[in-house]
Amino acid sequence: MEKLFTAAKWLKIRDMEYAGYVILEAQIRSDGSVVLGRETESYPDASRNLLARALGQQARLKPNSTGTHLEPKAEIFVVFFSPSVDGRLALVFGRQSDDLNPGASQRATCLFTTFY
């Protein structure tokens, strides 16, 4: 995950203990909303997939122009942190996939954190 964040953002989240995560395929609509596809990875199991879908559906990304009428592809990440005295925290972030230049450096957009 570290490579997806700026150094400042990574410092804020790197020491937080997480309980699991779900990565979802998505397509970005012209208005920034996303259409979620399949789960590509669920750790430690699939028990949080439905919750991840509900949270991930709220994601909004600014699409980079692909020069076509196709909706750009993206990945939505939902990270579930271990419960604390403050409650259960989830971090939702995403990045646009770059099929034309897969080696390009990409930064994630920290979309939101929420208690669930």
BALOBA-1460 file (C-alpha; in Angstrom, 3 decimals):
// residues 116
<rec num="1" residu="m" x="0.000" y="0.000" z="0.000"/>
<rec num="2" residu="e" x="2.838" y="2.402" z="0.745"/>
<rec num="3" residu="k" x="3.577" y="3.088" z="-2.921"/>
<rec num="4" residu="l" x="0.015" y="4.319" z="-3.444"/>
<rec num="5" residu="f" x="0.260" y="7.228" z="-0.986"/>
<rec num="6" residu="t" x="2.306" y="10.352" z="-0.559"/>
<rec num="7" residu="a" x="4.833" y="10.146" z="2.272"/>
<rec num="8" residu="a" x="2.733" y="12.415" z="4.518"/>
<rec num="9" residu="k" x="-0.439" y="10.343" z="4.123"/>
<rec num="10" residu="w" x="1.446" y="7.106" z="4.568"/>
<rec num="11" residu="l" x="2.904" y="8.305" z="7.898"/>
<rec num="12" residu="k" x="-0.623" y="8.801" z="9.220"/>
<rec num="13" residu="i" x="-1.853" y="5.301" z="8.430"/>
<rec num="14" residu="r" x="1.190" y="3.029" z="8.420"/>
<rec num="15" residu="d" x="1.114" y="2.157" z="12.108"/>
<rec num="16" residu="m" x="-2.618" y="1.527" z="12.314"/>
<rec num="17" residu="e" x="-3.403" y="-2.155" z="12.698"/>
<rec num="18" residu="y" x="-5.785" y="-3.422" z="10.072"/>
<rec num="19" residu="a" x="-8.138" y="-6.377" z="10.363"/>
<rec num="20" residu="g" x="-8.748" y="-6.933" z="6.662"/>
<rec num="21" residu="y" x="-9.252" y="-5.398" z="3.266"/>
<rec num="22" residu="v" x="-11.154" y="-5.843" z="0.021"/>
<rec num="23" residu="i" x="-10.015" y="-4.715" z="-3.444"/>
<rec num="24" residu="l" x="-12.705" y="-4.180" z="-6.074"/>
<rec num="25" residu="e" x="-12.554" y="-3.589" z="-9.804"/>
<rec num="26" residu="a" x="-14.473" y="-0.518" z="-10.925"/>
<rec num="27" residu="q" x="-15.226" y="1.747" z="-13.847"/>
<rec num="28" residu="i" x="-15.325" y="5.518" z="-13.451"/>
<rec num="29" residu="r" x="-18.334" y="7.327" z="-14.891"/>
<rec num="30" residu="s" x="-18.007" y="10.829" z="-16.328"/>
<rec num="31" residu="d" x="-19.568" y="12.277" z="-13.152"/>
<rec num="32" residu="g" x="-16.897" y="10.603" z="-10.974"/>
<rec num="33" residu="s" x="-19.134" y="7.911" z="-9.535"/>
<rec num="34" residu="v" x="-17.991" y="4.320" z="-9.858"/>
<rec num="35" residu="v" x="-19.577" y="1.109" z="-11.044"/>
<rec num="36" residu="l" x="-18.153" y="-1.709" z="-8.973"/>
<rec num="37" residu="g" x="-17.122" y="-4.958" z="-10.558"/>
<rec num="38" residu="r" x="-15.847" y="-8.118" z="-8.960"/>
<rec num="39" residu="e" x="-13.760" y="-8.433" z="-5.836"/>
<rec num="40" residu="t" x="-10.187" y="-9.166" z="-6.880"/>
<rec num="41" residu="e" x="-8.842" y="-9.759" z="-3.390"/>
<rec num="42" residu="s" x="-10.315" y="-10.212" z="0.088"/>
<rec num="43" residu="y" x="-8.186" y="-10.604" z="3.211"/>
<rec num="44" residu="p" x="-8.402" y="-12.599" z="5.409"/>
<rec num="45" residu="d" x="-11.642" y="-13.918" z="3.880"/>
<rec num="46" residu="a" x="-14.761" y="-12.793" z="2.020"/>
<rec num="47" residu="s" x="-16.793" y="-11.953" z="5.139"/>
<rec num="48" residu="r" x="-16.459" y="-8.174" z="4.581"/>
<rec num="49" residu="n" x="-17.204" y="-8.167" z="0.834"/>
<rec num="50" residu="l" x="-20.778" y="-6.877" z="1.133"/>
<rec num="51" residu="l" x="-19.775" y="-4.127" z="3.535"/>
<rec num="52" residu="a" x="-16.861" y="-3.194" z="1.268"/>
<rec num="53" residu="r" x="-19.267" y="-2.937" z="-1.682"/>
<rec num="54" residu="a" x="-21.594" y="-0.644" z="0.273"/>
<rec num="55" residu="l" x="-18.702" y="1.624" z="1.278"/>
<rec num="56" residu="g" x="-16.942" y="1.437" z="-2.092"/>
<rec num="57" residu="q" x="-20.101" y="2.412" z="-3.965"/>
<rec num="58" residu="q" x="-19.837" y="5.845" z="-2.333"/>
<rec num="59" residu="a" x="-16.426" y="6.452" z="-3.930"/>
<rec num="60" residu="r" x="-15.954" y="9.323" z="-6.326"/>
<rec num="61" residu="l" x="-12.858" y="9.615" z="-8.527"/>
<rec num="62" residu="k" x="-11.860" y="12.260" z="-11.047"/>
<rec num="63" residu="p" x="-11.405" y="10.317" z="-14.290"/>
<rec num="64" residu="n" x="-8.308" y="10.974" z="-16.357"/>
<rec num="65" residu="s" x="-9.166" y="11.225" z="-20.018"/>
<rec num="66" residu="t" x="-8.434" y="8.056" z="-21.937"/>
<rec num="67" residu="g" x="-9.151" y="9.609" z="-25.340"/>
<rec num="68" residu="t" x="-11.992" y="7.169" z="-25.936"/>
<rec num="69" residu="h" x="-15.635" y="6.922" z="-25.028"/>
<rec num="70" residu="l" x="-14.902" y="3.974" z="-22.764"/>
<rec num="71" residu="e" x="-15.249" y="4.481" z="-19.039"/>
<rec num="72" residu="p" x="-11.807" y="4.419" z="-17.380"/>
<rec num="73" residu="k" x="-11.012" y="1.443" z="-15.168"/>
<rec num="74" residu="a" x="-10.137" y="1.820" z="-11.504"/>
<rec num="75" residu="e" x="-9.470" y="-0.122" z="-8.354"/>
<rec num="76" residu="i" x="-11.279" y="0.658" z="-5.111"/>
<rec num="77" residu="f" x="-9.612" y="-0.405" z="-1.872"/>
<rec num="78" residu="v" x="-11.516" y="-0.714" z="1.409"/>
<rec num="79" residu="v" x="-9.299" y="-1.247" z="4.456"/>
<rec num="80" residu="f" x="-10.890" y="-2.274" z="7.735"/>
<rec num="81" residu="f" x="-8.875" y="-1.299" z="10.789"/>
<rec num="82" residu="s" x="-8.957" y="-3.227" z="14.045"/>
<rec num="83" residu="p" x="-11.618" y="-1.995" z="16.483"/>
<rec num="84" residu="s" x="-10.483" y="0.689" z="18.924"/>
<rec num="85" residu="v" x="-12.070" y="2.679" z="21.721"/>
<rec num="86" residu="d" x="-13.306" y="5.079" z="19.041"/>
<rec num="87" residu="g" x="-15.105" y="2.336" z="17.123"/>
<rec num="88" residu="r" x="-14.510" y="0.509" z="13.850"/>
<rec num="89" residu="l" x="-12.788" y="2.580" z="11.193"/>
<rec num="90" residu="a" x="-12.598" y="1.891" z="7.453"/>
<rec num="91" residu="l" x="-10.497" y="3.712" z="4.873"/>
<rec num="92" residu="v" x="-11.753" y="3.868" z="1.297"/>
<rec num="93" residu="f" x="-9.380" y="4.900" z="-1.465"/>
<rec num="94" residu="g" x="-9.037" y="4.335" z="-5.162"/>
<rec num="95" residu="r" x="-6.830" y="4.740" z="-8.168"/>
<rec num="96" residu="q" x="-7.446" y="4.776" z="-11.872"/>
<rec num="97" residu="s" x="-5.932" y="1.833" z="-13.707"/>
<rec num="98" residu="d" x="-3.563" y="2.717" z="-16.499"/>
<rec num="99" residu="d" x="-3.792" y="-0.096" z="-19.026"/>
<rec num="100" residu="l" x="-1.883" y="1.905" z="-21.630"/>
<rec num="101" residu="n" x="1.085" y="2.546" z="-19.348"/>
<rec num="102" residu="p" x="1.066" y="-0.103" z="-16.570"/>
<rec num="103" residu="g" x="4.511" y="0.888" z="-15.258"/>
<rec num="104" residu="a" x="3.514" y="4.494" z="-14.644"/>
<rec num="105" residu="s" x="3.650" y="5.799" z="-11.102"/>
<rec num="106" residu="q" x="0.157" y="6.115" z="-9.658"/>
<rec num="107" residu="r" x="-1.042" y="7.777" z="-6.480"/>
<rec num="108" residu="a" x="-4.191" y="6.846" z="-4.700"/>
<rec num="109" residu="t" x="-6.980" y="9.241" z="-3.942"/>
<rec num="110" residu="c" x="-7.912" y="9.022" z="-0.266"/>
<rec num="111" residu="l" x="-11.632" y="9.136" z="-0.649"/>
<rec num="112" residu="f" x="-12.880" y="8.982" z="2.916"/>
<rec num="113" residu="t" x="-12.737" y="7.300" z="6.275"/>
<rec num="114" residu="t" x="-15.858" y="6.198" z="8.036"/>
<rec num="115" residu="f" x="-16.965" y="4.393" z="11.147"/>
<rec num="116" residu="y" x="-19.066" y="1.291" z="10.580"/>
